[in-house]
Amino acid sequence: MIKRSRLSSRSLVAVGKMTRSTGHGGHGTRSVVFFHAVSIALAFLCFSQICLADAPVMKTLSAHVVKVAEDSTSVDVDFRHPATGEIQHLTFHVDNQTGLSGFGKLQELRAGQVVNIDYVEGEKHHFMIRRIARVKLSGPPAGLENFRGL
């Protein structure tokens, strides 16, 4: 014999209200999920705009080395502006984010060599090197002597 529980109509109404208010069943769950999705999307957009607003812009140029500082903290170069032809003397600084491409130390650079420099403008208009590489101006590409044809 199965016993039936005796719930009053008031109890059933109270359970129904509790279910709707906690989001179990009905349209409450969808609206809560939608609200969370929208708030996460807005937070992401706002946060990314704040982070990107102050991010330095990476720039690249090719220039002739004039001299490397004795303590290897900076390199002076001459850069010919492509639009005006004016030669600008620039100083680029090395920090813990600087990468050397194709050589071990900044002191290996010699006056007159052409280098490609990827840089950002730091505080007080200091140009901070992010990557510097020598440019080979003449001769066959590296590894050509090992090429045996197709």
C-alpha positions in Angstrom: 0.0 0.0 0.0 1.4 3.4 -1.0 1.0 6.2 1.4 0.2 9.6 -0.1 1.8 12.5 1.5 -0.6 15.2 2.6 0.5 18.5 1.2 -1.7 21.4 1.5 -2.3 23.7 -1.4 -0.4 26.4 0.4 2.7 24.1 0.6 2.5 23.5 -3.2 2.3 27.2 -3.9 5.3 27.9 -1.6 7.4 25.2 -3.3 6.4 26.6 -6.7 7.5 30.2 -5.7 10.7 28.9 -4.3 11.5 27.0 -7.5 10.9 30.1 -9.6 12.9 32.4 -7.3 15.9 30.1 -7.2 16.0 29.7 -11.0 15.2 26.0 -11.1 12.8 25.4 -13.9 10.9 28.0 -15.9 12.5 31.1 -17.6 14.6 32.2 -14.6 17.5 29.9 -15.6 17.8 31.3 -19.1 17.8 34.9 -17.9 20.5 34.2 -15.3 22.7 32.5 -17.9 22.1 35.3 -20.4 22.9 38.0 -17.7 26.2 36.2 -16.8 27.2 35.9 -20.5 26.5 39.5 -21.2 28.4 40.7 -18.1 31.4 38.5 -18.9 31.5 39.8 -22.5 31.3 43.5 -21.3 34.0 42.9 -18.7 36.3 41.4 -21.4 35.7 44.3 -23.8 36.3 46.9 -21.1 39.4 45.1 -19.7 40.9 44.6 -23.2 40.4 48.3 -24.1 42.1 49.4 -20.8 45.1 47.0 -21.4 45.6 47.9 -25.0 45.3 51.6 -24.4 48.7 51.8 -22.8 50.5 49.1 -24.8 53.5 50.4 -26.6 53.5 50.2 -30.4 56.3 48.1 -32.0 58.1 49.9 -34.8 60.9 48.7 -37.1 63.7 50.4 -39.0 66.9 49.7 -40.8 69.9 51.9 -40.0 73.7 52.0 -40.0 75.6 51.4 -36.8 77.7 54.4 -35.6 78.9 53.0 -32.3 78.0 50.6 -29.5 78.4 51.8 -25.9 81.3 50.3 -24.0 79.0 48.8 -21.4 76.6 47.4 -24.2 73.6 49.3 -22.9 73.0 51.3 -26.0 73.7 51.6 -29.7 73.9 54.7 -31.8 72.7 54.5 -35.4 72.2 56.8 -38.4 68.8 56.4 -40.0 67.9 57.9 -43.4 64.3 59.0 -43.3 62.6 57.5 -46.5 60.3 60.4 -47.1 62.7 63.4 -46.5 66.1 61.8 -47.0 67.2 63.4 -43.8 69.7 61.5 -41.8 68.7 61.2 -38.1 71.1 60.2 -35.4 69.2 57.9 -32.9 70.2 56.1 -29.8 68.6 52.8 -28.9 68.8 51.3 -25.4 69.0 47.7 -24.3 66.9 46.2 -21.5 66.0 42.8 -20.2 63.5 42.3 -23.1 66.1 42.9 -25.9 66.8 40.0 -28.2 69.9 39.7 -30.4 69.3 37.8 -33.6 72.3 36.2 -35.3 75.0 37.3 -32.8 75.8 36.8 -29.1 76.7 40.3 -27.8 76.0 43.8 -28.9 79.8 44.5 -28.9 80.0 42.3 -32.1 78.4 45.1 -34.1 80.8 47.3 -36.0 80.5 50.8 -37.3 78.9 50.9 -40.8 77.0 47.6 -40.5 73.3 47.8 -41.4 70.9 46.5 -38.7 67.2 46.0 -38.5 65.8 47.1 -35.2 62.4 46.3 -33.7 61.8 48.8 -30.9 59.2 50.5 -28.7 59.3 54.0 -27.3 59.8 53.9 -23.6 59.7 56.5 -20.8 61.2 59.9 -21.6 61.2 59.1 -25.3 63.9 56.4 -25.0 63.9 53.9 -27.8 64.0 50.4 -26.3 65.3 47.6 -28.5 63.1 44.5 -28.6 65.0 42.7 -31.4 68.1 43.7 -33.4 69.6 41.8 -36.3 72.4 42.4 -38.8 71.5 42.7 -42.4 73.7 41.0 -45.0 74.0 43.3 -48.0 76.0 41.2 -50.4 77.1 37.7 -51.3 75.1 34.5 -51.6 72.5 33.6 -49.0 73.8 31.5 -46.1 73.7 27.8 -46.9 73.9 28.2 -50.7 77.2 26.4 -50.9 75.4 23.2 -49.7 72.7 23.4 -52.3 72.9 20.7 -54.9 69.9 21.5 -57.0 66.5 20.1 -57.3 
